[in-house]
Amino acid sequence: MKLCILVQVYNEFEPLEELAKSLMEQTLKPIKTIFIDDGSPDQRVLEEIKRLSEKYGELNIEPLVMPKKDEPNLDTIGRGLKKAWLSIKDTDIDYLSIIDTDTRPSKHYYYKMIDILEKNPDYACASGVLVVKTEDDEYEEEINIGAKVGRKDARGAGKVIKTSFLKTIDLDDFPEVAWDTWINTKAKIRKFKAPQVDDTHFYTSRPTTRVVKKDLHRNGRLTYLFGYNPILLLMKVVLARTGGLTLLKGYFQARKNKWRLKDKEVRDYFGWKFFLHF
C-alpha cells in the first residue's frame, strides 16, 4: 500500500529533522512526504526542508510553498492541504496522512493504521490516540465533545485517509480550514466510519490548543462555520466550562461576519440531521 504524508509547517524548522527520523523508523514508510510551508516568513524553513530532502532521500520529501503571511492563520490552512491533494490526486497513492511538526508516530503506527483500514472497507479514515508527552508525565487527551460522551472520532494530526474516498468529494467542497471535522463528517454522511483506534498511539510534545483561550474563541467561530444547531452549541459551551463565554464570543463574531462553510452538505449535517447519525 502506498502512503503519502502531508506535514503542516509554519516557521517551525527545528523539529523537522526529528520528525523525519521518526518517519524513517516506520515499518511502513511513505513513498512521498510533502512539507507544506504555510507561508513562513522565516527562510530557514525552506532551507531545512531542502536539506532533509537530500539527507532522507527514501522519504521522497518535497516542499510545497504557500504565499507568505506574517502570522499563522488556521482559517486558511486548508488551501495548502488542497493544493497538496491536487498534486497527488491522479497518482496511484492509496493513503494520505496529515501530521504536524511536533507529531511523532509510534514505530508501527502507519503499518497498523493501514492494516486496519484495509480490513474495514466501511472506514473512510482513522487515527490513533494522541498522547501528550510532558517533562513529568504522559496522558491521553479527550479530543472532542464526542469523546467525552463515548463517541471517539479520528482526530486531525495522525489521521490516515483512503484516497479512494477523497476522490469521491467535489473539489469545490474542500474547505479553507483544516480538514479534521470536515472529513469525518463527509465520511458519516456517506455512511462510512471515521474512528479513533484505541490501541494505536502517536505523540506530541505539547497539549493541543483546545485548552488555550484563544483557541476556544476560534472553536466558537468554527461552530458557526459548520452550522452547529443550538443544542450542539449549548453542549460545547457547557463542556468548555469556564471557557464557554469565550466560545460564545467566537460563535457570534463568525455569525456577524457571515463566515459559513461553502459545503452545504456538511452544514446541513450539523443542523438537525446530526442526531440521525449519532
N, C-alpha and C positions, 0 to 999 in steps of 0.2 A: 504494500500500500504506500502511495506517495503522499508525503506531507509537506506543506508549506507553512512556515511560521512568520507572522507579522509582529514586529516589535515596535511599540509606540515610544518615540523618543522626543523629549523636549529639553535641551540643554544638559541632560544628564549623561555625560560621556564616561564618567568614572566607573559606573557599574557594568559597562557593556562587555568588558573582557570576561568578567566573572560569569555573566550570562552566557557568553559564547562557550566558555569552558563547560558549563552545565549542559549545554546542548550537545557538545561533543561527547559527553559521558552517557547520553541517552542510548538505550538498547535499540531504539528505532529513531534514527536521525532524520531531520528534514532534508529533502532534496533541494530545497530553496529556502532562504531566510531573507526576508525583506525588512530592513530597518527603515521605518517611516520617520524621517526627520520632520516633525510637525512645525516647521518654521523657526527653528532655533537660531537666535542671533549669534550664538557662540560658534565660531567656525571650527572649534576643536571637535565638535560632534561629528561633522562630516569627515574630518581628518581621521578620527578614531574608527569610524565605520570602514573607511578605505583601508586602514592598517589591518583591521581584523579580517577583512575580506581576503587579504593576502596571506595572513597568518593561519587562518582556519578555512582553507580552500574547500574542504569537504562539506562545509555548511552552505557553500554557494551563496555567500552574502551579497546582497545588492542594496544600494541606497535608493530611497525614494524621497525626494526633497520637495516639501511644500513651501508656499510663499512665506517669507519672513514675517514674524509678528513679535511685538515687544514683550508679550506675556502669554502664558499658556491659556488656551481657550477651549475648554472641553465641549463647548457647544458646536464647534466646527471640526472636531477630530474625526468625524465620520467621513469627511472629504478625502482624507488620506487613506482610510480603510477602503473606500470605494475605488479610489484610483489604483490601489494595490490589487484589489479583486479584479478589476478590469484587465490588469496586466497578466493575470494567470487564468482568467475565466475560460479561455479556449484551449487550455493545455490539458494534459492527462493527470493533473494533480487530483487526488481523491479526497484529501482532508486539508482543512485550513485551521490554524490555531492562532489566537491573538494573545500576546503576553505584554507585560510592562517591563521596564528596565530593571526593576527590583524583584521580578519573579524568578523563582528557582524551582523548576520541576524536579520531583524526585527521580531517581535514576531510571526507573522503568515506566515513568509517567505516560509517555506517548504510546509505548507498546501496549500498556494496559487499556488506555482510553480507546485506542483504535480497535483493539480486540473486542471491547465491549460494544462499540458502535457497529462493528461487523456482525456481531451475534444478535443485534437488536435492530432489525430493519425499521421498526417504528420509532427509533431515535433519530432526530434531525441533528442534534448536537448534545454534548455533555461536558461536564467539567468535574474535577476532583474537589476536595475540600481545601479551602485556604487555611493555612496555618501561619499565624503571625509569630515570627521569632523576635523576641526581645533579648536584652542582655541577661536577664534573670530567669526568663521562663518562656514557655511556648503555650499558646492557647488557640483554640479554634474559634473563629468568629461566626456568629449568626449573620448571614449576609443580606437578608431582606425580610420584609414582613412575612412572606410565605414561610421562611424557615422558622420563624417564631411560632407559627401555628401548624407546623408539620408538613408544609409544602416546600420542599427544597429544590429550587431550580438551579440550573447551571449558571455560574457567575461569569463575568466578563473575562478577566485575565485568567488564562488557563483553559478557556473553553476550546473545544475541538468541534469543528463543524463539517458536516458532509458537504462537499462542493456540489454534489448532485442535488442537494436541497437548495443551496443558494441559487443554482441555475433556474429554479422554478419561480424565482421572485423577479418582478419587473424592476428594471434598473431605476426607474423613476421613484420607486418606493424606498430606496436606500436612504437612510436619514443622515442629516448633518451631524447629529450627536453620535456618541459611541453606540455600538450595536447590541449591548448587553440585554436590556429588557426587550428591545425591538425584535431580535432574532428569536428569543424564547417565545415571544408572543406569536410571531409568524408561524412557528412550529405548531403551537397549540391550535391556532385557527385551522391549520391543515390536518389536524388530528394526529400530529406527531408528538413525541415527548422530548423534553429538554431537561434531563435530570442532573442532579449532583450525585456523584458516585462516592459513597461514604468511605470506602476503603482505599482510596487513591488520593494522594496529597500533593500539593505544591506549596511553596513557601514564599513569604515576603518579609522584608526586614523592617516594615513599618505597618502600623494599623491602617486600614482603609480610611479614606477621608469622610466616611459616613459619620464619624464621631466629631468632625470639625464643624464649628458653627457655620462657616462659610459654605460648606457642602450641604448642610441642612437647608440653607436658602436655595441652593441650586436644585436640591431634591424636590423642593416645593415647586419650583419652576417646571421641572420635568413632569411633575404630577399633572400640571395643567397641559403641558405639551402633549402628553399621551392621552389626555381626555378622561382621566380618572373620574368615576361617578362620585357623588357626595359621600356615600358610605365608605368607599375606599379611601377617600381623602381624610375622613374622620379617623379611620383606622390608623393611617400613617401619622396623623397628628398625635393621637393617643400614645402610640408606640414610641414616638420621638420624645415623649415625656417633657422635660424642661425645654427641649428644642422645638416643641410643637409650634410655638408662636413664630419662630424664625422660619419654619417650614411654610406656615400660612402666608407670611410676608412674601416669600418667593412665589407661592402659588398666585397670589393676587397681582404681583408685578407682571408675571407672564400673561395673566388674563388681561391686564390693562394694555399690554403691548401686543396682544393677539398673537402670541407665539405658539403656533399649533403645528403638529406633525402633518406633513402632506399626505401621509399614508392613512387614508380614511378607514381602511380595514382594521388597522391597529387601534385607531381612536374609537371605533365602534366597539371593539372588543372590551376596552376598559370602561365603556358605558355599562349598561345593564346586562349585556351579553356575557360579561366576565363570570357571573355567578353560574352560568350554564356550563362553563368549562372547568369549574373548580373540582 
